[in-house]
């Protein structure tokens, strides 16, 4: 991770400021039950009661603690780029409250502290204790990295020691693993700081043990009266990715966030232990997710039932789930695979795709309301009257009883620089394009540069080298969506070498000016013919941005609109509107609309009659910020 | 109803014989828990225990009694066209067992007799007492009409008296109505025999009271601890069609079988009481169902959730429900609207459409397995791996724990002559075309004729008049699917007058020979452009038969097949295969199949590349009688 990469303007800075000024303060109020007309969180309440500050009972869900953890992690990232002593003080106090609740043996989970410690670790499958520990570990590591303060980290290490003494391969220990994966990847983050093999080994144990026969979850279930919510579903233990050992898993199944957190943890363990068969599984699962089970928005997990993956090419646009958290988890997995599998742009292409579309669509432009579900086709009437689509909301909601998505959005957006830049030896990878100031220490010395860009609206990326070493290499991603580009270094056109989808710049000197221009055409995209729902349809993209139609611009019955697939793409006209929610490039295009002057439900097939219309397209992530209405990504084509 | 209309051969006789020789005996074994490897029904067991024949507890669902009722009704119809003293004796014994269970005050429901009579009529919303009574009434009326035996009928009249004394508008009575409608239409059948106004009035009360404020179901729910399964669904009380008074209901909502039984009962009451506003509601709901919420197969109720209607034009082919029972209920409603609204073919067209497709698709060709759900698009992998489609089975099942569909199929198919022919004064309507012998008494005297036809495979219908009166009118439906037809009477071409879609034949004399030839072209059908799922697709019909593609004939990935919409329909070749499940006309046609040589999930849109293929089409109702595989009705068109 780069300590000194700072996003300084334009697109991503806007989002980061939304997180800092809206989401983080709002969530703190929510965690303290001070938001009017919102379900109480009980999160801080639970810690106060568990720590003896006040009397009361545990409130909220079994994983309520994790909301605080994700908030703390986001705060740590924010503090890295925005000095804010008051926020840091609030965080310190929260950490005091957390640590005050810790039990003498290290245990730290308010649900069991308040509901009876004798039941702890008896339902790993469903009760999220290890999941909460994972999130606290991530927060503690982030907070330590930013502030140097280790109070929470030390407390968590003690808790990990306790877990390690109770769960593991040895006789007398519970041979279990987390019901909701998360601790695996968190333990690796801890290990990177502590270098304590015990932490690595515990993560490896969880990964290795999962799905082995006899199945721990089945045995635990039996002890708990055979309560298995998914018993009569298509999942069985696949919901938890525990249907078979992880190395044998061929396709992504079950709850998508669990799956992608697990794949991230698997990749971490594989990398740390040079485990080839585990890395093979990661490569296979990455391929399945991104080439067979991913929406064009980077949304994953197509089914609301169990918030789950289903099977290859099953990507309905209207009954879709595509949870914001699942796309965020995909970004986690993508970053790891990029780092562990040779720095290939196929990983960072997906990272970009999901960030600009399926992730940020989760938040309203004012940072005050959120989507769990990110559909590609919405008809408000269908959401209202058809239970299968009832989860597909046409308005973002203020906050959720199960508030996983907003704080998850907060932590990924506030740490965007960690995704934009990757350092490896003397090479600095530029994965995402954002106005920034970067100063980092390579093996050979300092590298510093500024980036000026209005990406994703404009394809020009200007890099000014402020400091470099002779050995430094700057590797700039050539996006997969881009066919044509030009490179000018110090006003001279260059043909730079390319490696794994990255343009390489070497022999950099102070004062060098690199201008990369990515040609940003509007592209009509087709889906693989195995995607039943998208046969005869196209989606519209420009750069990394997926576009959509909204009823407010185009009238109702968007499904009756046809685009001419073979028409010159210049039929799209661009209009950069500075007033459109902080500025966005909008598209306009002539199109055809099916005339429907027949009231019969079925009739002899005729040639379709069309009217000429003009369509207006907005970036997908901006949908549902105006009047309620239909929305559509995949339109019929002629 | 015609006493002497007998189906004597070909298409429908095959189905009727299946019902007689397979379904009726099999169901009797099932009702007596003598089917190996099937869930026990407990149905006769419950009656034997309730009647004191043996000791035990109640088994099965709260509406288990109704299975016996539907079986008895089917037996009554079978006995009308097939002399079978042994079957009649079994039915008599069953009736003895039913009556033996009746309580001194007339009450007759084994669930409450065995679980505590003090709880009877305390949960009309969910516990199906009045529903079971309705089915027993229908059985009793049918059995009385066929055999003249009134033992069951008398017992039921006593039970109705009890219900009438406990439920109704008067103070001190329960101001309730059935949670599952059925008794309304049954009471009218009873009234037609008894002419007792009390029976009509009770039906009218149920219809009038439903959905009125304050809502009975809400009050009852409160008394029962607010148990309302649909409280957090899109339905609320709309599941029971109790969301508003029936006369105010604008669209079909909620559980589709309940809805259509109710509409049938409403039509009966409206007819008997000359209630115009009630008939207006029936006309409105008929229109909504058949012009906005019906699959081309005559399937209705598009959502598995609550087995329900959703809203206009919401007709997904793959997550579909379209329960066999709902199509049967639609046929009930159609017959009534035909009789009460001026004998128009728009009603009998729908009757034919659903009978030849969505109803008989419910049964395998050997009469031994059944579909609840009748999809228009099936991918076995999707049913296996996507919970949203888990209810869509690719194989018919032997019998169901909730065995509503098989006996419902038995009762409609075994009484087919009652749908084929309708008598009104001196007019005899021929609604459906089946090889038959008909002899009936009109106002003016006897009318007798034979029909010879190989319909639906051949459009020629030959009618030979055996006896007639000068006043007799034969009205023969000109199907809506038929544009061209010819009429030859005694070898002379005629242009007969047409009324409400029926060809009229007057001045009939013994020996007259009428030959009607309906031109049976293969038609490509398009759906209304408001049906999102069918944009750019066509369905294939010939006569009343909807055709489909099966994987076993056409390979996998049926969704990649395209038909040329504008091509001459003669691109279809017909092949009447006598060996194909009792004989069926199959279709073949050239088509295009999308080439999919790209492994990318998304790419720049290209012109589609196609291969030329030959497609083979089978009648929809015959699908899933061979190897398991994909099936598709609506195919893409060019």
Interface residues (C-beta under 8 A of the other chain):
Chain A: X233 X234 X235 X290 X291 X292 X294 X296 X302 X303 X304 X305 X306 X308 X310 X311 X314 X318 X319 X379 X381 X382 X384 X385 X386 X387 X388 X390 X523 X524 X525 X526 X527 X528 X529 X530 X531 X532 X535 X536 X538 X539 X557 X559 X560 X565 X566 X594 X595 X596 X598 X599 X600 X601 X602 X603 X604 X605 X606 X607 X636 X637
Chain B: X233 X234 X235 X290 X291 X292 X294 X296 X303 X304 X305 X306 X308 X310 X311 X314 X318 X319 X379 X381 X382 X384 X385 X386 X387 X388 X390 X523 X524 X525 X526 X527 X528 X529 X530 X531 X532 X535 X536 X538 X539 X557 X559 X560 X565 X566 X594 X595 X596 X598 X599 X600 X601 X602 X603 X604 X605 X606 X607 X636 X637
